[in-house]
Amino acid sequence: MSAPRYHPPSVVYWMLSSKCVDDQMLLAPSPRVRFVIMLWLSRLQTRYDVEIVGFVFMGDHFHIVLRLRMSRLPAIMQSFKSGLAKALNKVHDRRGAFWMERYHDDALLDDASVVTHVNYMHANPVRAHLVARADEYPGISSWKAYAEDLISLSETYFDEAQWLAAGGVESKRARYTQTATVTIGRPPGWDSLSAQGRRRAVAACVSEMRAEERRCAVERGEAREVPTVRALVDRDPRSRAKSPKRSARTKRASGTDAQLELFEEAYREVMLAYRAASAAFRATGVLGPFPAGTYPPRLMYALLES
């Protein structure tokens, strides 16, 4: 049994992260998933004396920056993660473990550390090349609150299936519409800012994000398009809505059969080119380049297209 965690009462800001079991994309955004996540974030605020400074929910993990007013972090995380897991298991019609065993916690000891972690967290979708701009991310993120200086974010969900099952009466649509609202805090240094100082802080956040977007665009290059979140979920061989049935056949978790065949083909080509270059070097003592097109990068683009 692992030792219980100790969180010093003097530390009030924490960066918290947790991953879905087996890296499954169980947090991938859909209207209902978005609403359920926001609902449980709002419950986190009402049930516990905490301030949510920021959050980003990626397909298979999340980051939250919290400000604690009482040192009850293990209880807070246990309640939040278990409640969200039960709700999303119901959405995905699945059973069993939802999260990896433990969450990660990083103590943020000063203002600069809080700002750095919030900026890092918000840039996650851009660095993962899910979107070209942070504003376009379809998942749950507090970036909009920072970019537009909003004090809260809301998510509304209309349960059309239940509405239709109840007869689809137009006047009763409101009964099947729910809204979850989450108040977004700010790093500690923002509390004492004047109106002009706050505008400068917002502009600095946006400027840093735009710089990160430009850097990631260069990293991607013009040859690669940004895939949609849905495309990434569909491509992930480990994404599955329900618990898998038992089978005598062993599944290879490293990729699809088509991807493995591409790797094997590329390996054969590289080894043939290497042997030819090695034989030429032994015979002449002159180093020669690989023949054009035999050594990937082409492999990675082929994998992305498969």
C-alpha positions as CSV (number, residue, x, y, z in Angstrom):
1,M,0.0,0.0,0.0
2,S,1.4,3.4,-0.9
3,A,2.0,6.0,1.8
4,P,-0.6,8.7,2.3
5,R,0.2,12.0,0.8
6,Y,1.1,15.0,2.9
7,H,0.3,18.5,1.6
8,P,1.8,21.3,3.7
9,P,-0.9,23.7,5.0
10,S,1.3,26.6,3.9
11,V,1.0,25.7,0.2
12,V,-2.3,27.0,-1.2
13,Y,-1.8,26.7,-4.9
14,W,-1.5,23.3,-6.6
15,M,-1.3,22.0,-10.2
16,L,-3.2,18.7,-10.3
17,S,-3.2,16.2,-13.2
18,S,-4.7,12.8,-13.8
19,K,-4.7,10.4,-16.7
20,C,-7.4,8.0,-18.0
21,V,-6.8,4.3,-17.6
22,D,-4.8,2.8,-20.5
23,D,-4.5,6.3,-22.0
24,Q,-8.1,5.9,-23.3
25,M,-9.6,9.0,-24.8
26,L,-12.5,9.1,-22.4
27,L,-12.4,12.9,-22.0
28,A,-12.6,13.6,-25.7
29,P,-15.1,16.5,-26.2
30,S,-18.7,15.9,-27.1
31,P,-21.7,18.1,-26.0
32,R,-22.6,15.7,-23.2
33,V,-19.0,15.1,-22.1
34,R,-18.3,18.9,-22.0
35,F,-21.4,19.5,-19.9
36,V,-20.6,16.6,-17.4
37,I,-17.1,17.9,-16.9
38,M,-18.3,21.5,-16.3
39,L,-21.0,20.2,-14.0
40,W,-18.5,18.4,-11.8
41,L,-16.1,21.4,-11.8
42,S,-19.0,23.5,-10.5
43,R,-19.8,20.9,-7.8
44,L,-16.1,21.0,-6.8
45,Q,-16.5,24.7,-6.1
46,T,-19.8,24.4,-4.2
47,R,-18.8,21.4,-2.1
48,Y,-15.3,22.6,-1.1
49,D,-13.8,25.9,-0.2
50,V,-11.5,26.1,-3.3
51,E,-10.9,28.5,-6.1
52,I,-10.4,27.1,-9.6
53,V,-7.6,29.2,-11.2
54,G,-7.6,27.3,-14.5
55,F,-8.1,23.9,-16.2
56,V,-7.7,22.0,-19.4
57,F,-9.2,18.7,-20.2
58,M,-7.4,16.8,-23.0
59,G,-8.6,13.6,-24.6
60,D,-6.9,11.3,-22.1
61,H,-5.9,13.5,-19.1
62,F,-6.6,16.8,-17.4
63,H,-4.8,19.6,-15.6
64,I,-6.4,21.8,-12.9
65,V,-4.8,24.6,-10.9
66,L,-6.5,25.0,-7.5
67,R,-6.2,27.5,-4.7
68,L,-7.0,25.8,-1.4
69,R,-8.4,27.5,1.6
70,M,-8.3,24.3,3.7
71,S,-5.7,21.5,3.4
72,R,-8.0,18.8,2.2
73,L,-6.6,18.0,-1.2
74,P,-6.8,14.2,-1.1
75,A,-10.5,14.3,-0.1
76,I,-11.2,16.9,-2.7
77,M,-9.5,14.9,-5.5
78,Q,-11.1,11.6,-4.4
79,S,-14.6,13.2,-4.5
80,F,-14.1,15.0,-7.8
81,K,-12.4,12.1,-9.7
82,S,-14.8,9.4,-8.5
83,G,-17.9,11.5,-9.2
84,L,-16.7,12.5,-12.7
85,A,-15.7,8.9,-13.4
86,K,-19.1,7.5,-12.6
87,A,-20.8,10.2,-14.6
88,L,-18.6,9.7,-17.7
89,N,-18.8,5.9,-17.5
90,K,-22.5,6.3,-17.7
91,V,-22.1,8.6,-20.8
92,H,-19.8,6.1,-22.5
93,D,-21.9,3.1,-21.4
94,R,-18.9,1.4,-19.9
95,R,-17.8,-0.1,-16.5
96,G,-14.6,-0.5,-14.6
97,A,-11.6,1.7,-13.8
98,F,-11.7,5.2,-15.4
99,W,-8.4,6.8,-14.0
100,M,-4.9,5.7,-13.4
101,E,-4.3,5.0,-9.7
102,R,-3.1,8.3,-8.4
103,Y,-3.1,11.9,-9.4
104,H,0.0,14.1,-9.8
105,D,0.3,17.2,-7.6
106,D,2.8,20.0,-8.0
107,A,3.1,22.7,-5.3
108,L,3.1,26.2,-6.8
109,L,5.2,28.2,-4.3
110,D,5.1,31.7,-5.7
111,D,3.2,34.0,-8.2
112,A,5.5,33.3,-11.1
113,S,5.1,29.6,-10.7
114,V,1.3,29.8,-10.8
115,V,1.5,32.0,-14.0
116,T,4.0,29.6,-15.6
117,H,1.8,26.5,-14.9
118,V,-1.4,28.2,-16.0
119,N,0.2,29.3,-19.3
120,Y,1.7,25.8,-19.8
121,M,-1.7,24.2,-19.2
122,H,-3.6,26.4,-21.6
123,A,-1.1,25.8,-24.4
124,N,-1.4,22.0,-24.2
125,P,-3.9,21.6,-27.1
126,V,-1.6,23.7,-29.3
127,R,1.5,21.8,-28.3
128,A,-0.3,18.5,-29.0
129,H,-1.2,19.9,-32.5
130,L,-4.9,19.4,-31.9
131,V,-5.5,22.9,-32.9
132,A,-3.5,25.7,-34.5
133,R,-4.9,28.3,-32.1
134,A,-5.9,27.9,-28.5
135,D,-9.2,29.7,-29.1
136,E,-10.2,26.9,-31.5
137,Y,-9.9,24.0,-29.0
138,P,-13.3,22.3,-28.7
139,G,-12.6,20.7,-25.4
140,I,-13.0,22.1,-21.9
141,S,-10.5,24.8,-21.1
142,S,-10.4,28.0,-19.1
143,W,-8.3,29.8,-21.8
144,K,-11.3,31.8,-23.0
145,A,-11.8,33.3,-19.5
146,Y,-8.2,34.5,-19.6
147,A,-8.1,35.7,-23.2
148,E,-11.4,37.6,-22.8
149,D,-11.0,38.4,-19.1
150,L,-14.2,36.7,-18.1
151,I,-15.0,35.8,-14.5
152,S,-16.9,32.6,-15.3
153,L,-17.6,30.1,-18.1
154,S,-20.8,28.2,-18.7
155,E,-21.8,25.1,-20.6
156,T,-25.4,24.3,-21.6
157,Y,-26.7,20.9,-22.6
158,F,-30.1,20.0,-24.1
159,D,-31.0,16.3,-23.6
160,E,-32.8,15.8,-26.9
161,A,-33.2,12.0,-26.4
162,Q,-35.1,12.4,-23.1
163,W,-37.1,15.3,-24.6
164,L,-38.2,13.2,-27.5
165,A,-38.9,10.2,-25.3
166,A,-41.2,12.5,-23.3
167,G,-43.2,13.4,-26.4
168,G,-41.1,16.2,-27.8
169,V,-43.4,19.0,-26.7
170,E,-41.8,22.3,-27.6
171,S,-43.0,24.1,-24.5
172,K,-41.2,21.6,-22.3
173,R,-37.8,22.0,-23.9
174,A,-36.6,24.0,-20.9
175,R,-37.1,21.0,-18.6
176,Y,-34.4,19.1,-20.5
177,T,-31.9,21.9,-20.7
178,Q,-29.2,22.3,-18.1
179,T,-26.5,24.8,-17.6
180,A,-23.3,24.4,-15.5
181,T,-21.3,27.5,-14.6
182,V,-17.7,27.6,-13.2
183,T,-16.2,30.7,-11.7
184,I,-12.6,31.2,-12.8
185,G,-10.0,32.6,-10.4
186,R,-6.7,34.2,-11.4
187,P,-3.0,33.9,-10.3
188,P,-2.4,35.6,-6.9
189,G,-0.7,38.7,-8.3
190,W,-3.8,39.6,-10.2
191,D,-5.9,40.4,-7.1
192,S,-4.2,43.8,-6.5
193,L,-4.0,44.9,-10.1
194,S,-5.7,48.1,-11.3
195,A,-8.0,48.0,-14.3
196,Q,-5.1,49.1,-16.5
197,G,-2.7,46.5,-14.9
198,R,-5.3,43.8,-15.5
199,R,-5.5,44.7,-19.2
200,R,-1.7,44.4,-19.4
201,A,-1.8,41.0,-17.7
202,V,-4.5,39.8,-20.1
203,A,-2.5,41.1,-23.1
204,A,0.7,39.4,-21.8
205,C,-1.2,36.0,-21.6
206,V,-2.5,36.4,-25.1
207,S,0.9,37.5,-26.4
208,E,2.6,34.5,-24.9
209,M,0.0,32.1,-26.3
210,R,0.4,33.6,-29.8
211,A,4.1,33.1,-29.6
212,E,3.6,29.5,-28.6
213,E,1.1,29.0,-31.5
214,R,3.7,30.4,-34.0
215,R,6.4,28.1,-32.6
216,C,4.1,25.1,-32.9
217,A,3.2,26.1,-36.5
218,V,6.9,26.1,-37.4
219,E,7.3,22.7,-35.7
220,R,4.4,21.2,-37.7
221,G,5.6,22.7,-41.0
222,E,3.4,23.5,-43.9
223,A,3.1,19.8,-45.1
224,R,1.1,18.7,-42.1
225,E,-2.5,19.7,-41.3
226,V,-3.8,19.9,-37.7
227,P,-6.0,16.8,-37.2
228,T,-9.4,17.1,-35.6
229,V,-9.9,15.8,-32.1
230,R,-12.4,13.3,-33.5
231,A,-9.8,12.0,-36.0
232,L,-7.3,11.5,-33.2
233,V,-9.8,9.5,-31.1
234,D,-10.8,7.4,-34.1
235,R,-7.2,6.7,-35.0
236,D,-6.2,5.7,-31.4
237,P,-6.3,1.8,-31.3
238,R,-6.9,1.9,-27.6
239,S,-10.0,4.1,-27.7
240,R,-13.0,2.1,-26.8
241,A,-16.3,3.1,-25.3
242,K,-17.1,-0.2,-23.5
243,S,-15.0,-2.6,-21.5
244,P,-13.4,-5.0,-24.1
245,K,-14.7,-8.6,-24.3
246,R,-12.3,-11.4,-23.4
247,S,-10.7,-12.9,-26.4
248,A,-8.1,-15.6,-27.0
249,R,-6.4,-13.4,-29.5
250,T,-3.6,-11.1,-28.2
251,K,-4.0,-7.5,-29.3
252,R,-0.9,-5.5,-30.1
253,A,-1.2,-2.2,-28.3
254,S,1.6,-0.5,-30.2
255,G,-0.5,0.3,-33.3
256,T,-2.8,-1.1,-35.9
257,D,-1.8,-3.9,-38.3
258,A,-1.5,-1.4,-41.1
259,Q,0.8,0.8,-39.1
260,L,3.0,-2.1,-38.1
261,E,3.3,-3.2,-41.7
262,L,4.5,0.3,-42.6
263,F,7.1,0.1,-39.9
264,E,8.3,-3.3,-41.1
265,E,8.4,-2.2,-44.7
266,A,10.4,0.9,-43.7
267,Y,12.8,-1.2,-41.6
268,R,13.5,-3.5,-44.5
269,E,14.2,-0.5,-46.8
270,V,16.5,1.1,-44.3
271,M,18.5,-2.1,-43.7
272,L,18.9,-2.7,-47.4
273,A,20.2,0.8,-47.9
274,Y,22.5,0.5,-44.9
275,R,24.0,-2.8,-46.1
276,A,24.6,-1.3,-49.6
277,A,26.2,1.9,-48.1
278,S,28.3,-0.3,-45.7
279,A,29.6,-2.5,-48.5
280,A,30.5,0.6,-50.6
281,F,32.4,2.1,-47.7
282,R,34.4,-1.1,-47.1
283,A,35.3,-1.2,-50.7
284,T,36.1,2.4,-51.4
285,G,36.5,4.1,-47.9
286,V,34.1,6.8,-49.1
287,L,30.9,7.5,-47.1
288,G,27.8,7.8,-49.2
289,P,24.3,9.1,-48.4
290,F,21.2,7.0,-48.1
291,P,19.3,6.8,-51.5
292,A,16.7,9.6,-51.6
293,G,13.4,8.5,-50.1
294,T,14.6,5.4,-48.3
295,Y,15.1,6.9,-44.9
296,P,12.0,8.3,-43.2
297,P,10.6,11.2,-42.5
298,R,8.2,9.8,-45.1
299,L,7.3,7.1,-42.6
300,M,5.6,9.4,-40.1
301,Y,3.5,11.1,-42.7
302,A,2.5,7.7,-44.0
303,L,1.4,6.7,-40.5
304,L,-0.6,9.9,-40.1
305,E,-2.5,9.1,-43.3
306,S,-3.2,5.5,-42.4
